[in-house]
Amino acid sequence: MLSYRHSFHAGNHADVLKHTVESLILTALMEKEKPFLYLDTHAGAGRYQLSGEHAERTGEYLEGIARIWQQPDAPELLKPYFSAIRNLNPNGTLRYYPGSPLIARHLLRQDDKLQLTELHSSDYPLLRNEFSKDSRARVERADGYQQLKAKLPPPTRRGLILIDPPYELKSDYQDVVKGIQEGYKRFSTGIYALWYPVVLRQQIKHMTKDLQATGIRNILQIELAVRPDSDQRGMTASGMIVINPPWKLEQQMKELLPWLHQKLVPAGTGHTRIEWIVPE
Ligand code: SAM
């Protein structure tokens, strides 16, 4: 039984980090003419109404995207991400937030492909409707981890695989590593971007150890914390683990993270981190 609904969290600081990294990777892939696949294993509903009951109840987006999307000193590197936000909010009022599939839809070209899976009985139909007229996209109600076996390698041998589970089940921390291993066996030159929450630091330490033990190389970790680590309930930080990152990503995030942290966390608590879990 799936209870997680992303609509409660859309546009929060974790989405800002995730979607910033996603947009930079997609932009880098588009520097070459050859088309590619965007595979989103846990795609969500696609579009989130920020004035809706769920988002209003938590107000998380107010401490996330609402703090940055209209800042005059925003770095140029955020342009692709912000253009997806503006596309849904053309009159300057923040009413909708684009999830990862809509950011990709906005940025991708005619010949690129989107493969999206979502299991939730309420979110899947919303996602399918969003893409009903987009011939580049295939939307399935299926297990995201299975896609890493079924859909790789893509025929064009280029792609970004975004893995963004809700971590509702403790087994997700192991399943993401197994899933990446399966995908990597079939498609070792793909870019894999795994999102993680920091609720208990120990879980992330185990997950990164497990990833190191796979033997996969070229793994970059990017993290933004809004509070120090804690053993109390709740997410204090989130991060992206990127396998085979575009060569510019480390430098781009070194430039962006201090700005994002300063704007998202005016109190200055927490930290930012960019580290190679495994070098090339
Ligand atoms: N990637 C989305 C974004 O950035 O906009 C948000 C995804 S949300 C964090 C995780 C989603 O995974 C939820 O909508 C949940 O219903 C879905 N989900 C949970 N288990 C799944 C599975 N095994 N396969 C596919 N989707 C799953």
Residues whose N, C-alpha, C, O or C-beta is under 5 A from the ligand:
A	BS01	SAM	L2 Y4 H6 T41 H42 A43 G44 G99 S100 T117 E118 L119 H120 D123 A142 D143 G144 Y145 D164 P165 P166
